[in-house]
Amino acid sequence: MLNQRLQAAHRIANALIPAEADIDAALASTSRLAAAVAEGRRETRLPIAMCQESLVALAKASQALVEARAAIGAAHASLAEDRVNAGLKAYGMGDLGDCPPTTGELKLVDDEIRTAA
């Protein structure tokens, strides 16, 4: 029974990580497309109203992808809890490291390097 749970956990992890990467890739691609539309309009000196509806649609698509990204993150956190509840606390899933903390403060790497020097 434990082996079955472990195998299922590995299948889930192997599907989760690419799904997260796919959402990020889609968000990045959509952002590049919106930038290309804006730059193309500017470079061709077309009226500012040109491509407005397209940009609005792309902004809506980007917002939906950001929401999907948040949802997949929530699913990841929930799956991590499920893994523990299934008795698989000692086993790793997905990435080689633990999930990053959702709280904390940011620090600049340059400051750390200068302090160490």
C-alpha positions, 0 to 999 in steps of 0.5 A: 500500500505504501509503495502504491501511494509513493508511486502515485505521489511520483506520478503527480509530482512529475505532472505538477512541475511541468504544469507550473512551468507551462503556465509561466511559459504561456504568461511569458509568451503572451507578454512578449506578444503584447509587447510586439503588438505595441512596438509594432504599432509604434514603429509603423506610426499607426494611430494609437487606437490601432490594435487597442482591442487586441491589447485589451484581449491580450491583457485579459488573457494575461490576467487569466494566466496570472490567476491560473498561476496562483491556482496551480500554486495553491494546488501545489501547496495543497498537494504537499499537505496531502502528501504528508496526510498520506503518510509520505512525509519522508519522501520528496516530490517534484523539485529537489528542494522544499517549496519556497516559503510564501512569506519573508523578506527579499534581500539583494544579492549585491548587498550580500556580496559587498558585505562578504567582501 
